[in-house]
Amino acid sequence: MKKAFWWGIGTIALFIIIIYFVATSSGSGKYDGLAQCISDSGAKMYGAYWCPHCQEQKKLFGSSWDSVTYVECASSKSNQQTSDCNAAGIKSYPTWIFGDGKQISGVLSLEQLSTFTSCDLPIEE
């Protein structure tokens, strides 16, 4: 009886340890620091959920995309652009507006974004 009890406790402890490592390791991406720095610099990407070029831009960041400041311009209720994007002068997608007010349309490489924001690219290993 005691032996079965300790096996049960050991199995539960092992299960908890595995869950902890899976939960803590899956949340970070290769470009987390770059993405956060770009957002901290005041840069924003304006795009639309249906835009293939916007999807391409997002894909460059991989799982780090969640740290980039993104403004959705497509209204789900109509074919019109949102008022926030109209006010920002957005004419095409994706459009980046940087902290200094510079506006550039099109898919930008991570190197270009690094240059425009003075953010460091991660060191390749």
C-alpha positions as CSV (number, residue, x, y, z in Angstrom):
1,M,0.0,0.0,0.0
2,K,2.8,2.5,0.9
3,K,4.7,1.6,-2.2
4,A,1.6,2.4,-4.5
5,F,1.1,5.7,-2.6
6,W,4.6,6.9,-3.3
7,W,4.5,5.7,-6.9
8,G,1.3,7.8,-7.3
9,I,2.9,10.9,-5.7
10,G,6.0,10.5,-7.9
11,T,3.8,10.2,-11.0
12,I,1.8,13.3,-10.1
13,A,5.1,15.3,-9.4
14,L,6.6,14.2,-12.7
15,F,3.4,15.3,-14.5
16,I,3.5,18.7,-12.9
17,I,7.1,19.2,-13.8
18,I,6.5,18.3,-17.4
19,I,3.5,20.7,-17.6
20,Y,5.6,23.5,-16.1
21,F,8.4,23.1,-18.6
22,V,6.0,22.9,-21.6
23,A,4.1,26.0,-20.4
24,T,7.2,28.2,-19.7
25,S,9.2,27.2,-22.8
26,S,6.5,27.6,-25.5
27,G,5.9,31.4,-24.9
28,S,9.1,32.8,-26.2
29,G,10.1,33.4,-29.8
30,K,13.4,34.1,-31.6
31,Y,12.5,37.8,-32.2
32,D,10.7,38.7,-28.9
33,G,13.3,41.3,-28.0
34,L,13.3,42.9,-31.5
35,A,9.5,42.9,-31.6
36,Q,9.2,44.5,-28.2
37,C,11.9,47.1,-29.0
38,I,10.1,48.0,-32.3
39,S,6.9,48.6,-30.3
40,D,8.7,50.5,-27.6
41,S,10.1,52.8,-30.3
42,G,6.6,53.9,-31.1
43,A,6.4,51.9,-34.4
44,K,3.0,50.5,-35.4
45,M,2.0,48.3,-38.3
46,Y,-1.4,49.0,-39.9
47,G,-2.9,46.2,-41.8
48,A,-6.0,44.2,-42.7
49,Y,-6.9,40.6,-41.8
50,W,-7.5,39.7,-45.4
51,C,-4.2,41.2,-46.7
52,P,-1.7,38.5,-47.9
53,H,1.2,41.0,-47.6
54,C,0.3,41.6,-44.0
55,Q,0.3,37.9,-43.3
56,E,3.7,37.8,-44.9
57,Q,5.0,40.6,-42.7
58,K,3.6,38.8,-39.6
59,K,5.2,35.5,-40.6
60,L,8.7,37.1,-40.5
61,F,8.3,37.6,-36.7
62,G,6.9,34.1,-36.1
63,S,5.7,33.6,-32.6
64,S,7.1,37.0,-31.6
65,W,4.5,38.8,-33.6
66,D,2.3,39.2,-30.5
67,S,4.8,41.8,-29.2
68,V,4.4,44.1,-32.3
69,T,2.0,46.9,-32.0
70,Y,-0.6,46.2,-34.7
71,V,-3.6,48.3,-35.8
72,E,-6.4,46.4,-37.7
73,C,-7.8,48.6,-40.5
74,A,-10.5,46.3,-41.8
75,S,-13.9,46.8,-40.4
76,S,-15.8,43.6,-39.9
77,K,-19.1,45.4,-40.4
78,S,-18.4,46.9,-43.8
79,N,-15.9,47.2,-46.6
80,Q,-14.7,50.6,-45.3
81,Q,-11.4,51.3,-43.5
82,T,-11.6,52.0,-39.8
83,S,-11.6,55.6,-38.6
84,D,-8.2,55.1,-36.8
85,C,-6.6,54.1,-40.1
86,N,-8.3,56.9,-42.0
87,A,-7.0,59.4,-39.4
88,A,-3.5,58.0,-39.7
89,G,-3.6,58.4,-43.5
90,I,-3.3,54.7,-44.4
91,K,-3.7,54.1,-48.1
92,S,-2.3,50.6,-48.5
93,Y,-1.4,47.5,-46.4
94,P,0.9,46.9,-44.6
95,T,1.9,50.4,-43.7
96,W,4.4,51.0,-40.9
97,I,4.4,54.3,-39.0
98,F,7.5,54.9,-36.9
99,G,8.0,56.9,-33.8
100,D,9.4,59.8,-35.7
101,G,6.3,59.9,-37.9
102,K,7.9,58.4,-41.0
103,Q,5.5,56.2,-42.9
104,I,6.5,53.3,-45.2
105,S,4.2,51.0,-47.0
106,G,5.0,47.4,-48.0
107,V,6.5,44.3,-46.4
108,L,9.7,45.4,-44.6
109,S,12.6,43.0,-43.8
110,L,13.6,42.6,-40.1
111,E,16.8,44.3,-41.1
112,Q,14.9,47.3,-42.4
113,L,12.8,47.5,-39.3
114,S,15.9,47.2,-37.1
115,T,17.4,50.1,-39.0
116,F,14.3,52.4,-38.9
117,T,13.8,51.8,-35.2
118,S,17.5,51.4,-34.0
119,C,16.6,48.0,-32.5
120,D,19.2,45.3,-32.5
121,L,18.6,42.1,-34.4
122,P,19.1,38.9,-32.4
123,I,22.5,37.3,-32.9
124,E,22.3,34.2,-35.2
125,E,23.6,31.1,-33.5
